[in-house]
Amino acid sequence: MSIPALQTSTLADDLSITRMGYGAMQLTGPGVFGPPKDRTRAIAVLRAAVELGITHIDTSDFYGPTIVNKLIKEALHPYPAGLHVVTKVGVRRSATGGWITSLDPADLKAQVYENLRHLGLETLDVVNLRTAAFDGDGSSIAESFGTLAGLREQGLIRHLGLSGITDAQLTQAQAIAPVVTVQNRYNLVDRADDDLVDRCAEENIAYAAFFPLGGGFHPLRSRTLRDVARRLGASEQQVALAWLLQRSPSTVLIPGTSCVAHLRENIAAADLQLPDEAIAELNAIGQ
């Protein structure tokens, strides 16, 4: 299988990423908790992602916790020029794997330093603030985002992003510091963020669609998707990813996998051009 030349998105003078990225969340045990079943395989997937041209790896110290960042460091450090590791703060994990929101300024600073240490970096390329509500509850993020903006001024962070936010929270954050990426849930059937996707395109903000294939608990199910994929000779997953890339010029993807073969399949979706009639059919799924 030939590997496509991956399109890039330029978000700042010193930040250009491939629109097809790699989400490292699955390089853990069940529930994004504990070590991977096969550590050697996890290392191989990370190295393959870079070898295949991906320059955008999404991670967080709360994946594992700490396990994924340490795997990334083991597999890829010293990092090749042009590779950008995007991380998140705002969550801690309980001893049993629970997800605990942690937006206290002091702990946000601690989380940034922990990401730096576990990734082996002196400066983080991009840090996304994960908000209190998974899909954005409209509460103020001024204090927590301001804390990260202060660390950016100190040189510990180059660029800032947001995860799980509303349109109003994006506006609030932009009044404090530039935002280069928004990371929200969005896919072929989950279209609540349509307006925010369009806004990000207008303002040259990368919109990183997480759960681009629906997520483990809610995989995409659609007869229309299945029929379009069959006609095009592609997998349903490839069609769903290609639709996202064609949905907006600022959309970037971070599908995750712990398998090199699956990684290659995802990357091949970047080379799949959907005809207008297929896009019209797929658009109707989310309406």
C-alpha positions as CSV (number, residue, x, y, z in Angstrom):
1,M,0.0,0.0,0.0
2,S,1.4,3.4,-0.9
3,I,1.4,6.0,1.8
4,P,0.0,9.4,0.9
5,A,1.9,12.7,1.3
6,L,0.1,14.0,4.3
7,Q,-1.5,17.4,4.1
8,T,-0.3,19.9,6.7
9,S,-2.0,22.7,8.6
10,T,0.0,25.8,9.6
11,L,-1.3,27.2,12.9
12,A,1.6,29.6,13.7
13,D,4.9,30.6,12.3
14,D,6.6,27.8,14.3
15,L,3.7,25.3,14.3
16,S,2.8,23.2,11.2
17,I,1.2,19.8,11.8
18,T,-0.1,17.0,9.6
19,R,-3.9,17.0,9.4
20,M,-3.8,13.3,10.0
21,G,-2.3,12.9,13.4
22,Y,-2.1,10.0,15.9
23,G,-3.9,9.8,19.2
24,A,-1.8,7.8,21.7
25,M,-4.6,7.2,24.2
26,Q,-5.0,3.6,23.3
27,L,-1.4,2.7,24.3
28,T,-2.5,1.7,27.8
29,G,-4.5,-1.0,29.4
30,P,-8.3,-1.1,29.5
31,G,-10.0,2.2,30.4
32,V,-6.9,4.2,29.5
33,F,-5.4,2.9,32.7
34,G,-2.4,0.8,33.4
35,P,0.3,-0.5,31.1
36,P,-0.3,-1.8,27.6
37,K,-0.7,-5.5,27.1
38,D,2.3,-5.5,24.7
39,R,4.9,-2.8,25.4
40,T,7.0,-3.7,22.3
41,R,4.0,-3.3,20.1
42,A,3.1,0.1,21.6
43,I,6.7,1.3,20.9
44,A,6.5,0.0,17.3
45,V,3.2,1.9,16.6
46,L,4.7,5.2,17.8
47,R,7.8,4.8,15.7
48,A,5.7,3.7,12.7
49,A,3.5,6.8,13.0
50,V,6.6,9.1,12.7
51,E,8.1,6.9,9.9
52,L,4.9,7.2,7.9
53,G,5.0,11.0,8.0
54,I,2.8,12.0,11.0
55,T,4.1,15.1,12.8
56,H,1.2,15.5,15.2
57,I,1.0,13.2,18.2
58,D,-1.8,13.7,20.8
59,T,-1.2,12.6,24.4
60,S,-1.6,13.5,28.0
61,D,0.0,12.6,31.3
62,F,-3.3,11.4,32.6
63,Y,-3.3,8.5,30.0
64,G,-2.1,5.6,32.1
65,P,-1.4,7.9,34.1
66,T,2.1,8.8,32.9
67,I,2.5,5.6,31.0
68,V,1.8,7.0,27.5
69,N,4.1,10.0,27.9
70,K,6.9,7.7,29.1
71,L,6.3,5.4,26.1
72,I,6.5,8.4,23.7
73,K,9.8,9.4,25.3
74,E,11.2,5.9,25.1
75,A,10.1,5.4,21.5
76,L,10.9,8.8,20.0
77,H,13.3,10.9,22.1
78,P,15.3,12.7,21.0
79,Y,12.4,13.9,18.9
80,P,12.9,14.4,15.2
81,A,12.7,18.0,13.8
82,G,9.1,18.9,12.9
83,L,7.4,16.4,15.3
84,H,4.9,18.2,17.5
85,V,3.6,16.5,20.7
86,V,0.3,18.0,21.9
87,T,-0.7,17.3,25.5
88,K,-3.5,18.1,27.8
89,V,-3.9,19.1,31.5
90,G,-6.9,19.5,33.8
91,V,-7.5,15.9,34.9
92,R,-6.0,13.6,37.5
93,R,-6.7,9.8,37.8
94,S,-7.8,8.0,40.9
95,A,-6.2,4.9,42.2
96,T,-8.9,2.8,40.5
97,G,-8.7,4.7,37.2
98,G,-11.4,7.3,37.8
99,W,-11.2,10.7,36.0
100,I,-11.0,13.6,38.4
101,T,-11.1,17.2,37.2
102,S,-8.2,19.2,38.5
103,L,-8.2,22.9,37.4
104,D,-6.6,24.4,40.5
105,P,-3.8,26.8,39.3
106,A,-1.2,25.2,41.5
107,D,-2.0,21.7,40.2
108,L,-2.2,22.9,36.6
109,K,1.4,24.1,37.0
110,A,2.4,20.8,38.5
111,Q,0.8,18.9,35.6
112,V,2.7,21.0,33.1
113,Y,6.0,20.2,34.9
114,E,5.1,16.5,35.0
115,N,4.4,16.5,31.3
116,L,7.7,18.2,30.6
117,R,9.6,15.6,32.8
118,H,7.9,12.5,31.5
119,L,8.2,13.6,27.8
120,G,11.8,14.7,28.3
121,L,11.1,18.3,27.0
122,E,12.1,21.7,28.2
123,T,9.1,23.3,26.4
124,L,5.8,21.8,25.4
125,D,4.7,22.6,21.9
126,V,1.0,22.7,22.6
127,V,-1.0,22.3,25.9
128,N,-4.7,21.9,25.8
129,L,-6.8,22.8,28.8
130,R,-9.3,20.1,29.4
131,T,-12.4,21.8,30.9
132,A,-14.5,20.6,33.8
133,A,-17.3,19.2,31.6
134,F,-16.5,16.7,28.9
135,D,-18.5,18.7,26.3
136,G,-18.2,22.1,27.8
137,D,-20.7,23.3,30.5
138,G,-20.3,27.0,29.9
139,S,-18.5,27.8,33.2
140,S,-15.7,30.3,33.3
141,I,-12.3,29.0,32.3
142,A,-10.5,32.4,32.8
143,E,-8.5,31.4,35.9
144,S,-7.3,28.0,34.6
145,F,-6.6,29.2,31.1
146,G,-4.9,32.3,32.5
147,T,-2.6,30.0,34.5
148,L,-1.5,28.3,31.3
149,A,-1.1,31.6,29.6
150,G,1.3,32.6,32.4
151,L,3.4,29.5,31.8
152,R,3.4,30.3,28.1
153,E,4.9,33.7,29.0
154,Q,7.6,31.9,31.0
155,G,8.5,29.8,28.0
156,L,7.3,26.5,29.3
157,I,4.6,26.3,26.7
158,R,4.7,27.5,23.1
159,H,1.0,27.4,22.2
160,L,-2.3,26.9,23.9
161,G,-5.5,25.0,23.1
162,L,-8.8,23.9,24.6
163,S,-10.5,20.6,25.0
164,G,-14.2,20.0,25.6
165,I,-15.3,23.6,25.3
166,T,-18.2,25.8,24.1
167,D,-18.1,28.7,21.6
168,A,-18.4,31.1,24.5
169,Q,-15.4,29.6,26.3
170,L,-13.3,29.9,23.2
171,T,-14.1,33.6,23.1
172,Q,-13.2,33.9,26.7
173,A,-9.9,32.2,26.2
174,Q,-9.0,34.2,23.2
175,A,-9.3,37.4,25.3
176,I,-6.5,36.0,27.4
177,A,-4.1,34.4,25.0
178,P,-4.1,33.0,21.4
179,V,-5.7,29.7,20.9
180,V,-4.3,27.4,18.2
181,T,-6.5,24.4,18.6
182,V,-9.8,23.2,19.8
183,Q,-10.2,19.5,20.6
184,N,-13.9,18.5,20.9
185,R,-16.0,15.5,20.2
186,Y,-17.2,15.5,16.6
187,N,-17.8,12.8,13.9
188,L,-20.1,11.8,11.1
189,V,-23.1,11.2,13.4
190,D,-22.2,13.6,16.3
191,R,-22.5,17.0,14.7
192,A,-23.4,19.3,17.6
193,D,-20.2,21.3,17.0
194,D,-21.0,22.2,13.3
195,D,-21.0,25.9,14.0
196,L,-17.8,25.7,16.1
197,V,-16.1,23.8,13.3
198,D,-16.9,26.6,10.9
199,R,-15.8,29.2,13.3
200,C,-12.4,27.5,13.7
201,A,-11.9,27.4,10.0
202,E,-12.6,31.1,9.7
203,E,-10.1,31.9,12.5
204,N,-7.4,29.4,11.5
205,I,-7.8,27.4,14.6
206,A,-7.2,23.7,14.2
207,Y,-10.3,21.7,15.1
208,A,-9.1,18.3,16.4
209,A,-12.0,15.9,16.3
210,F,-11.7,13.4,19.0
211,F,-13.7,10.1,18.8
212,P,-13.6,10.6,15.0
213,L,-14.9,7.0,14.7
214,G,-17.4,7.3,17.5
215,G,-15.3,5.9,20.4
216,G,-15.2,2.5,21.9
217,F,-18.6,2.7,23.5
218,H,-20.4,4.3,20.6
219,P,-18.8,3.1,17.3
220,L,-20.3,4.6,14.1
221,R,-23.2,2.6,12.8
222,S,-24.8,3.6,9.5
223,R,-26.2,1.8,6.5
224,T,-25.4,4.8,4.4
225,L,-21.8,4.8,5.6
226,R,-21.5,1.1,4.8
227,D,-23.0,1.5,1.3
228,V,-20.7,4.5,0.5
229,A,-17.7,2.6,1.7
230,R,-18.6,-0.5,-0.4
231,R,-19.0,1.6,-3.6
232,L,-15.7,3.3,-3.0
233,G,-13.8,0.1,-2.2
234,A,-12.7,1.5,1.2
235,S,-13.4,0.7,4.8
236,E,-16.2,2.4,6.7
237,Q,-13.6,3.9,9.1
238,Q,-11.6,5.3,6.2
239,V,-14.7,7.0,4.7
240,A,-15.6,8.5,8.1
241,L,-12.1,9.9,8.5
242,A,-12.0,11.2,4.9
243,W,-15.4,12.9,5.5
244,L,-13.9,14.8,8.5
245,L,-10.9,15.9,6.5
246,Q,-13.1,17.2,3.7
247,R,-15.7,18.7,6.1
248,S,-13.4,21.7,6.9
249,P,-9.9,22.9,5.9
250,S,-9.0,23.3,9.6
251,T,-10.1,19.9,10.7
252,V,-7.3,17.7,12.0
253,L,-7.7,14.1,13.1
254,I,-6.2,12.1,16.0
255,P,-7.5,8.5,15.6
256,G,-5.8,6.1,17.9
257,T,-4.7,2.5,17.5
258,S,-2.3,0.0,19.1
259,C,-1.8,-1.8,15.8
260,V,0.6,-0.8,12.9
261,A,-1.7,-2.3,10.3
262,H,-4.6,-0.2,11.6
263,L,-2.4,2.8,11.7
264,R,-1.6,2.4,8.0
265,E,-5.3,2.0,7.2
266,N,-6.1,5.3,9.0
267,I,-3.3,7.1,7.2
268,A,-4.6,5.9,3.9
269,A,-7.8,7.7,4.5
270,A,-6.0,11.0,4.0
271,D,-5.7,9.9,0.3
272,L,-9.4,9.1,-0.2
273,Q,-11.3,11.8,-2.1
274,L,-15.0,11.5,-1.6
275,P,-17.1,12.5,-4.6
276,D,-19.8,15.1,-4.2
277,E,-22.6,12.7,-4.2
278,A,-21.0,10.6,-1.5
279,I,-20.5,13.7,0.7
280,A,-24.1,14.7,0.2
281,E,-25.2,11.2,1.4
282,L,-22.9,11.3,4.4
283,N,-23.9,14.8,5.3
284,A,-27.5,13.6,5.6
285,I,-26.6,11.1,8.4
286,G,-26.0,13.9,10.9
287,Q,-29.1,15.9,10.1
